[in-house]
């Protein structure tokens, strides 16, 4: 028996995703609460490296080409806004950690 991810809910384009980035993290991690993405990146925020890594991580997570993901606000901030061109399906929100209110 193979496990398959749950079906994705269609979302009309364009999709704008608020993202909070944590550069220089020990491990790559992405958390989606249904409204915003929290993204831990191993890259430092030097010469746009963290922005490029965030773009690639979002594209991989959304299963779209990296060229369809654009940073539209927050190039030098932790709070960013990305736009995704074309049709894209957002996965359901991650479950809340146990013990969360």
C-alpha positions, -999 to +999 in steps of 0.1 A: +000+000+000+014+034-010+005+065+009-007+094-013-009+130-003-044+144+002-061+160-028-053+196-033-080+223-033-080+245-065-074+282-060-080+308-087-049+327-100-031+349-091-022+336-057-005+360-033+012+343-004+024+362+027+056+345+039+077+350+070+113+340+064+138+328+090+172+328+073+202+309+086+181+281+101+196+247+109+171+229+085+147+238+057+112+238+071+078+252+058+046+256+078+013+266+062-015+277+084-040+284+056-033+321+055+005+325+055+037+305+051+064+304+077+097+293+060+130+284+077+159+286+052+195+275+057+208+303+034+219+337+049+202+369+038+233+380+017+231+392-019+195+379-023+204+343-014+176+338+010+151+353-014+162+330-042+160+300-017+125+311-006+114+313-043+127+278-050+112+263-018+078+278-025+079+266-061+088+231-050+061+231-023+034+243-048+047+220-075+051+249-100+081+261-121+103+286-101+097+312-129+060+314-118+069+325-083+077+362-079+087+382-048+066+414-050+072+429-016+098+426+012+131+420-006+150+431+025+125+421+052+115+389+069+078+396+061+075+390+023+047+388-002+051+364-031+028+360-062+023+328-081+013+330-117-012+307-134-034+280-118-021+266-085-035+244-058-027+252-022-025+222+001-047+221+032-033+239+063-008+220+084-024+206+116-019+226+147+008+212+171-007+192+200-013+213+230-020+244+209-051+265+218 
